[in-house]
Amino acid sequence: MTGIDPACWFRGKYHNRKQAFRSLREFSGGSVKEMADKIQRNFRWKTIPNDKREFGDLALIVIDNIDEEASRLSNQVTLGLVCRQGYIATPSIEGLAFNHNPQIIRVARV
């Protein structure tokens, strides 16, 4: 959508979930939230009010419908893309999950 790949540093560096979270720690020092903070700073994406979010914005959300290991590794926080009608699309073990009206921590205009 934007022609940039904010996760290029991450691609091909892991083969399982534990390695993925280890890569996150190497990149940003810890959690999904810290990774999102670093990427947002690096690309100078502006934080916008939740009620001003639009299709394609990046949302940092609390997610409670994940398995126990993912919950522990991520502190129940993930990134997703704002979709229509209150949905946020996030990665899941099955591919893509659509979370309806999740608790939003922050939204960035990409």
N, C-alpha and C positions, 0 to 999 in steps of 0.2 A: 504494500500500500504506500510506503514512503520511500522505497528504494534503498533503505539502510537495514542492516541486520544487527540489532543491538546484542544479540546472543552469539555472534560469530566466535567469540573467545571460548564458548562452551561446546560447540558442535564437535562431535567425534572424540571427546575427552572422557567419555564414560560408557559403560556397558550395562550398568544396573543402577538401581535407585541409590544405594549407598555411595557408589562412586560419583553419582550426580551431585549429591549433597556435599561430598568431599570437595568437588570442583567448585561448588558455591562458596565454601569456606575459603578456598585458595583465592578466589576472585575478589571476594568482598569481606572476608573475615567472619562470615557466619551464616545468617539466616536468609530466607527469601526476601524479607523486608530490607535487610542490609544490601542485598544484591539490587533490589529495585531502587533503593536510594542512590546507589552508585551509578547505575545506568541512567537514571533521571538527571543526575548532576552532569555526567559525561556528555549527554546529548542536549542538555539545557532545556529539557521539557518542563513546561510550567505546570504546577499543581493548579487544578481548577476546582471550583465548588462542586460537590457531588450533584447538586440539582442542575448543573450546567453541562453534565457529561453528554457526549454524543457518540454515535456509532463509530467504532474504531479507536476510541480512547483506551488507555491502559489503566486497569483498575487493580489495586491491591486490596484483596478481600480476605475476610475470615471465612474459613470453610470448615464445616463440621461433619460433612458426609463423606469422609475419607477413612481409609483403614488405619488401624492403630499405629503401624510403623510410619506411614506417611505423616500422620498427625504428629508423632514425636519428632520426626526429622524436620518438619516444616513449621512447627509451632502453630499449626492450623492456619497458616497464611499462605496464599498463593496469588499469582498474577493471572489476569485474564483480560480479554478484549470485551469492551462494551458492545452489546448487541442491542436489538430493539426490544421494547416492551418489558424492560426491567431485567433482562437476562445478561449474565456475564459468562462468556465462553472460557473455560479453563481446561488445562490438560488433565487427563485422568488415565487410570490404568487401562481403560477400554478405548482410549483415544481422545475424545473431546466430551466434556460435560457442560451442560447449560444450567447455570445456577440462577434461580429466579429470586430477585430482590435480596441478594446476600448482604451481610454487614460489610459496608465499604469503608476501608481505612483511608484511602486516598485515591484520587483520579488524576492522571497526567494526560495532558493534550500532546499527542504524538505528532 
